[in-house]
Amino acid sequence: MIYLDNAATSWPKPQKVYDAVLEYMKKWGANPGRSGHTMARNAADVVFETRNLLCELFNADDPNRIVFTCNATEALNTAIKGLLKPNDHVITSCVEHNSVLRPLKKLRGKGVKTTVIDVNDEGIIDIEDIKKNIQGNTRMVILTHASNVLGSIQPIKQVGELCREKGIVFLVDASQTAGVYPIDIKELNIDLLAFPGHKGLLGPQGTGGLYVGEGIDLDSLKEGGTGSLSERDTQPDFLPDKLESGTLNTPGIAGLGAGIKFILETGIEKIRKHEMELTQYFLHGLQNMEGVKVYGPRDPSKQVAVVSINVKDVHSNEVSRILDGVFNIATRPGFHCAPLTHRSMGSLKQGMVRFSFGYFNTRDEIDAAIDALKAIQKEF
């Protein structure tokens, strides 16, 4: 299988990720923070080490402000529902994932106001559109760092500076950038950073997290056992316990830690360079391919390693099915849980076929994908 669906879940993982999950399960498979015995203490050490690794990756100071979640969706819900109150105003964009759009839709029924700004043909916002939509009750700006459909990288540094100047909380969805693109929460003025563990961070599914900046107080999304203050029937009011109820996915967190170690040892710059080269190579191969429409920036410096296309008027599901069944190439068709993106790009009828590359993909695999598309183009 030629796997070109890394925007959904990265695959394969570094061998050390698989080893870390198995080692944890066999040696330290106890609950972290729930007891004082050796296995529980070692489990807690695994969790704390991964918090520290995330701090190193994102340039955060306090590991207790890294809250583990099951995925980026849970992290985004925790941030959005934990902060916003009736009559608060939010600014977001039309290229957001449903993990942002659906929580906001639910909160609109509870009195939260939302402004959704459009993007240009490359899928990039204009910061002036944010400026002119700021109101007296604007509480939060939510932006994806990079579109999961178009790959387009948003100007979050400038947006972060604007939010800091105006006293607005800035939430960034790093689902497509964490682990493959430099993120410095201080330099970018990020207050809340939501990230999955199973994509660019190279960890297992069922992992993710939320960085909660200093001065940000979130209500808990759920309450329950934390291993702390267990004599009380109220939720602890300190991080990370306030936002982490129930037993953590500690085997997954062990694997996530191994994935982050691989990234730190390899270097974000090297990973980004390789993915940019693959993206450029693929885009070059698509040039002058009659009947193939390419969406997004079409410029590796403006996007992550995500390229979405359509072949003539063929539905994206059919193209992806042929790529899989005939050519053994895995891609993602359809609407990518981002309906407003497709509405903005005029692709609600047929969706798009998304190719997303990772650090372990090769030029030979890109060549195979290009040859397959040429064959499909001729067939239709």
C-alpha positions in Angstrom: 0.0 0.0 0.0 1.2 3.5 -0.9 -0.2 5.5 2.0 -0.9 9.1 1.1 -3.5 9.9 3.9 -1.2 11.3 6.5 -3.5 14.3 7.2 -5.9 11.8 8.7 -3.4 9.7 10.6 0.3 9.4 10.0 1.6 6.0 8.9 3.9 4.2 9.4 5.2 5.3 12.7 8.8 5.2 13.8 9.7 1.8 15.2 10.3 3.3 18.6 6.7 4.4 18.9 5.5 0.8 18.5 8.2 -0.4 21.0 7.2 2.3 23.5 3.5 1.2 23.5 4.3 -2.4 23.9 7.0 -1.8 26.6 4.6 0.3 28.6 1.8 -2.4 28.4 4.2 -5.1 29.4 6.2 -3.3 32.1 4.2 -0.4 33.6 0.6 -1.0 32.7 -0.8 0.6 35.8 -2.8 3.8 36.5 -0.6 6.9 36.7 -1.3 9.1 39.7 -3.6 6.6 41.4 -1.3 4.8 43.8 2.2 4.9 45.3 3.4 1.5 44.1 6.3 1.2 41.7 4.3 0.5 38.6 2.0 3.5 39.2 5.0 5.8 39.8 6.6 4.7 36.6 3.4 5.2 34.7 3.2 8.7 36.1 6.8 9.3 35.0 5.9 8.3 31.4 3.1 10.9 31.4 5.2 13.6 32.9 8.0 13.0 30.5 5.7 13.4 27.5 4.3 16.6 29.0 7.9 17.9 29.2 8.6 16.8 25.6 5.6 18.7 24.4 6.8 21.8 26.3 10.1 21.5 24.5 8.4 21.1 21.1 6.1 24.1 21.5 8.4 26.3 23.8 6.0 26.1 26.8 7.3 26.6 30.3 4.9 24.7 32.5 4.2 21.0 31.8 1.1 21.1 34.0 -0.5 23.4 31.4 -0.3 20.5 28.9 -3.7 18.7 29.2 -4.0 15.3 27.6 -7.1 14.5 25.5 -8.2 11.6 23.3 -7.7 13.7 20.1 -7.8 17.3 18.8 -11.6 17.2 18.7 -11.8 16.8 22.5 -9.1 19.5 22.9 -11.0 22.0 20.8 -14.3 21.2 22.6 -12.6 21.6 25.9 -11.2 25.0 24.9 -14.4 26.3 23.2 -17.0 25.1 25.7 -14.7 25.8 28.6 -14.3 29.5 27.9 -17.3 30.8 26.0 -20.4 32.2 27.8 -23.7 33.6 26.5 -23.3 36.9 24.6 -19.6 36.2 23.9 -18.5 36.8 20.3 -16.2 34.5 18.4 -14.4 35.1 15.1 -13.4 32.1 13.0 -12.9 31.2 9.4 -14.7 29.2 6.7 -11.8 26.7 6.4 -12.3 25.3 9.9 -12.9 21.6 10.7 -16.2 20.5 12.1 -14.4 20.1 15.4 -14.7 23.9 15.5 -17.8 24.5 13.5 -20.1 22.0 15.3 -19.2 23.1 18.9 -19.8 26.8 17.8 -23.1 25.8 16.2 -24.2 24.2 19.4 -23.2 27.3 21.5 -25.0 29.6 19.2 -28.2 28.0 20.5 -27.0 29.1 24.0 -26.3 32.8 23.1 -22.8 32.7 21.8 -22.3 35.0 18.7 -20.2 33.8 15.8 -18.6 35.6 12.8 -17.2 33.3 10.0 -14.8 35.1 7.7 -14.1 34.0 4.1 -10.7 33.1 2.5 -9.1 34.0 -0.8 -8.7 31.5 -3.7 -5.7 30.0 -2.0 -7.7 29.3 1.2 -5.9 32.0 3.2 -7.6 34.6 5.4 -7.0 38.4 5.2 -6.2 39.7 8.7 -8.1 42.9 7.8 -11.3 40.8 7.8 -10.6 39.9 11.4 -9.8 43.5 12.4 -13.1 44.8 11.0 -15.2 42.2 12.7 -13.9 42.7 16.2 -16.7 43.8 18.5 -16.7 44.9 22.1 -17.7 41.4 23.3 -15.3 39.5 21.1 -13.9 36.9 23.4 -12.0 34.5 21.2 -10.5 34.1 17.7 -10.3 30.5 16.5 -8.1 29.6 13.5 -6.8 26.4 12.0 -3.0 26.7 11.6 -3.3 25.0 8.2 -6.4 23.8 6.3 -7.0 20.0 6.4 -8.5 20.3 2.9 -6.3 22.9 1.1 -3.1 22.8 3.1 -3.1 26.6 3.2 -1.1 28.0 6.2 -2.8 30.9 7.9 -1.0 34.1 9.1 -1.3 33.1 12.8 1.6 35.2 13.9 -0.1 38.4 12.8 -3.4 37.2 14.2 -1.8 36.4 17.5 -0.2 39.8 17.7 -3.6 41.4 17.0 -5.4 39.3 19.6 -2.8 40.1 22.2 -3.1 43.8 21.5 -6.9 43.6 21.8 -7.0 41.3 24.8 -8.8 38.5 22.8 -8.1 34.8 23.5 -6.4 33.1 20.6 -7.2 29.4 20.0 -5.1 27.6 17.3 -6.0 24.2 15.8 -2.7 22.6 15.1 -4.1 19.4 13.7 -2.1 19.7 10.5 1.0 21.4 11.8 2.0 20.0 15.1 5.2 18.0 14.5 5.7 19.1 10.9 5.8 22.9 11.2 7.6 25.1 13.8 5.2 26.2 16.6 6.4 28.6 19.3 3.5 29.5 21.5 5.3 32.6 22.8 6.4 34.0 19.5 3.0 33.4 18.0 1.0 34.7 21.0 -1.0 31.5 21.2 -3.3 31.2 24.3 -4.8 27.8 23.6 -3.2 25.2 21.3 -5.2 22.1 20.3 -3.3 19.2 18.8 -3.7 15.5 17.9 -1.2 12.9 18.8 -1.8 10.6 15.8 -0.9 12.9 12.9 2.3 14.9 12.6 3.4 14.0 16.2 3.6 10.3 15.0 1.9 8.9 18.1 -0.9 6.4 18.3 -4.6 7.1 17.7 -6.5 8.1 20.9 -4.0 10.7 21.9 -3.9 14.5 21.7 -3.8 17.5 23.9 -4.5 21.1 24.7 -2.0 23.7 25.8 -3.7 26.2 28.2 -1.8 29.5 28.5 -1.2 31.5 31.6 -4.2 33.5 32.8 -6.7 31.2 30.8 -9.3 29.6 33.1 -11.4 26.9 31.5 -14.5 25.2 32.9 -14.1 21.4 32.9 -15.8 19.5 30.0 -16.2 16.5 32.3 -15.7 15.6 35.9 -14.6 12.5 37.6 -11.6 10.7 39.1 -8.3 12.5 38.9 -6.2 10.7 41.6 -6.0 14.1 43.4 -8.2 15.5 46.2 -10.0 12.2 46.1 -11.6 12.9 49.5 -13.7 15.6 48.0 -16.7 15.4 45.7 -15.7 18.5 43.7 -13.4 18.7 40.7 -9.9 20.0 41.5 -9.3 23.6 40.4 -5.7 23.2 39.3 -4.2 22.0 36.0 -3.9 19.5 34.5 -6.2 17.6 36.9 -9.1 20.1 36.4 -9.4 19.1 32.7 -8.2 15.4 32.9 -10.8 13.1 34.4 -10.6 9.3 34.2 -7.7 7.1 33.4 -5.5 8.5 30.7 -4.5 6.5 27.6 -1.1 5.9 29.1 0.1 3.4 26.6 -0.8 5.9 23.8 1.0 8.7 25.7 4.1 6.5 26.0 4.0 6.1 22.2 3.3 9.8 21.7 6.4 10.6 23.8 8.5 8.3 21.5 7.1 10.1 18.4 8.0 13.5 19.8 11.5 12.3 20.7 11.9 11.2 17.1 10.8 14.6 15.8 13.1 16.5 18.2 16.0 14.2 17.2 15.3 14.5 13.5 14.5 18.2 13.6 11.3 20.0 12.5 13.3 21.8 9.8 14.4 18.5 8.2 10.8 17.1 8.3 9.3 20.3 6.9 12.0 20.4 4.1 11.2 16.8 3.1 7.5 17.3 3.0 7.9 20.5 1.0 10.0 18.7 -1.6 7.4 16.0 -1.9 4.6 18.6 -2.3 6.5 20.5 -4.9 7.3 17.3 -6.8 3.7 16.3 -6.8 2.4 19.7 -7.9 5.0 19.7 -10.7 3.7 16.4 -11.9 0.2 17.7 -12.0 1.1 20.6 -14.2 -0.5 20.5 -17.6 -2.5 17.4 -16.7 -5.7 18.0 -18.6 -8.9 17.8 -16.6 -7.2 17.8 -13.2 -8.1 20.7 -11.0 -5.7 21.5 -8.1 -7.1 23.5 -5.1 -5.2 25.6 -2.5 -2.0 27.7 -2.8 -0.1 25.3 -5.2 3.0 26.7 -3.4 4.8 24.5 -0.9 6.0 27.6 1.1 2.3 28.5 1.7 1.0 25.1 2.6 1.6 21.9 4.5 2.0 18.6 2.6 -1.7 18.5 1.6 -2.8 18.7 -2.0 -6.5 18.3 -3.0 -7.7 17.7 -6.5 -10.5 16.7 -8.8 -10.4 14.8 -12.1 -12.9 16.4 -14.5 -16.4 16.0 -13.2 -15.8 12.5 -11.7 -16.9 12.3 -8.0 -14.0 12.2 -5.6 -15.2 9.0 -4.1 -14.9 7.2 -7.5 -11.4 8.5 -8.1 -10.2 7.5 -4.6 -11.8 4.1 -5.0 -9.9 3.5 -8.2 -6.6 4.7 -6.7 -7.1 2.2 -3.9 -8.6 -0.8 -5.7 -6.5 -0.6 -8.9 -3.3 1.2 -7.9 -3.1 0.3 -4.2 -2.8 4.0 -3.2 -4.6 5.3 -0.1 -6.1 8.8 -0.3 -9.1 10.6 1.3 -12.1 11.6 -0.8 -15.3 13.5 0.1 -15.7 16.6 2.3 -13.1 16.0 5.0 -15.4 17.2 7.8 -15.0 20.7 6.5 -18.2 21.7 4.6 -17.6 25.4 4.6 -14.3 24.9 2.9 -15.9 23.0 0.1 -18.7 25.6 -0.2 -16.1 28.3 -0.5 -14.2 26.4 -3.1 -17.3 25.4 -5.1 -16.7 21.6 -4.5 -19.8 20.6 -2.5 -21.1 18.5 -5.4 -18.1 16.2 -5.9 -15.9 16.8 -2.9 -12.1 16.5 -3.4 -9.5 13.8 -3.5 -6.9 14.7 -0.8 -3.3 13.5 -1.1 -1.3 14.1 2.1 2.3 13.2 2.5 4.5 12.4 5.5 8.1 12.1 6.4 8.3 8.5 5.4 6.9 8.9 1.9 9.3 8.9 -1.1 9.5 10.3 -4.6 8.9 6.9 -6.0 5.5 6.9 -4.3 4.7 10.3 -5.7 5.7 9.1 -9.2 3.2 6.2 -8.7 0.5 8.5 -7.7 1.1 10.8 -10.7 1.1 7.8 -13.1 -2.1 6.6 -11.6 -3.8 10.0 -12.0 -2.7 10.1 -15.7 -4.3 6.7 -16.2 -7.5 7.7 -14.5 -7.6 11.0 -16.5 -7.3 9.1 -19.8 -10.0 6.6 -18.7 -12.5 9.4 -18.1 
